[in-house]
Amino acid sequence: MEDRVAGAAVVAESASKLFLEGAVVAFQGLTLTVPRHDVMCIVGPSGCGKTTLLRCVAGLTELTNGHLLVYGKPVNGPPEGVAMVFQQFGLLPWKTVYDNAAFGLAMAGTPTTTIRERVAHYLDLVGLVGFERHYPYQLSGGMQQRVGLARALALNPHVLLMDEPFAALDAQTREVLQEELLRIMARPDERKTMLFITHSIDEALLLGDRIAVLSARPGRVRELIEVPFGRPREPAAVRADRRYATLREHIWDQLRPEVALAGREALKA
């Protein structure tokens, strides 16, 4: 385990999470190392424990067995320097765009001057200048998710957890936000360690440095794949690379039987 911790941002060692006194096993014996400043995309069938794993890293859920370290420290409650972007935006409807983006900083007791500087910077970075006084109901889904991203980035986290952040968006908006995220990640001052959950193989190949393919429940790492595309990345160039289609087919070949198995298990439940 000590060798795996060196240079790693997140380490899961023989990690398991059981619910209902063991009647439901989200993941079991899961081992995964996420190097610092890497983007680890996690794909797998529904119900294999992807979101539960992220919640464990965030300190929102405790492991049942095994070990989980963030920057070498055991996770016992929310770790310092970890932020999460949720699938369903998670904005407070009675707060403005500015106040939603500032919420995490305000809760942490950050000085007002620092809040103003960081929020202004990140709202500009995600393209929301001019919308500071708007409320969530006045925004499109894509704009709401930009607010959620700005809120997380404003905390300047070491580790950014992304729980299918673009899944609820239409296909065109999803591609736009993927490109925006690539643009942000290309900035040397904004590169984070990232765990990015997605059901989209294409999204994983476009954004990830590595892809962890999980098995059907109970989730385990079935395969860890190195993504060969360098950074900065241009989406069109990545998709035109012949390795892209080969890797996509390979990952789907790994997932197809697991997805079918997950579907059969769901029918039994």
Secondary structure as UniProt FT lines:
FT   HELIX           2..5
FT   TURN            6..7
FT   STRAND          8..19
FT   TURN            20..23
FT   STRAND          24..35
FT   TURN            36..37
FT   STRAND          39..43
FT   TURN            46..47
FT   HELIX           50..57
FT   TURN            58..59
FT   STRAND          65..70
FT   TURN            71..72
FT   STRAND          73..74
FT   TURN            80..81
FT   STRAND          82..85
FT   TURN            87..88
FT   TURN            93..94
FT   HELIX           97..107
FT   TURN            108..109
FT   HELIX           112..125
FT   TURN            126..127
FT   TURN            129..130
FT   TURN            132..133
FT   HELIX           136..138
FT   HELIX           141..154
FT   STRAND          159..163
FT   TURN            165..168
FT   HELIX           171..185
FT   HELIX           188..190
FT   STRAND          193..197
FT   HELIX           201..207
FT   STRAND          210..214
FT   STRAND          221..226
FT   HELIX           235..240
FT   HELIX           242..268
//
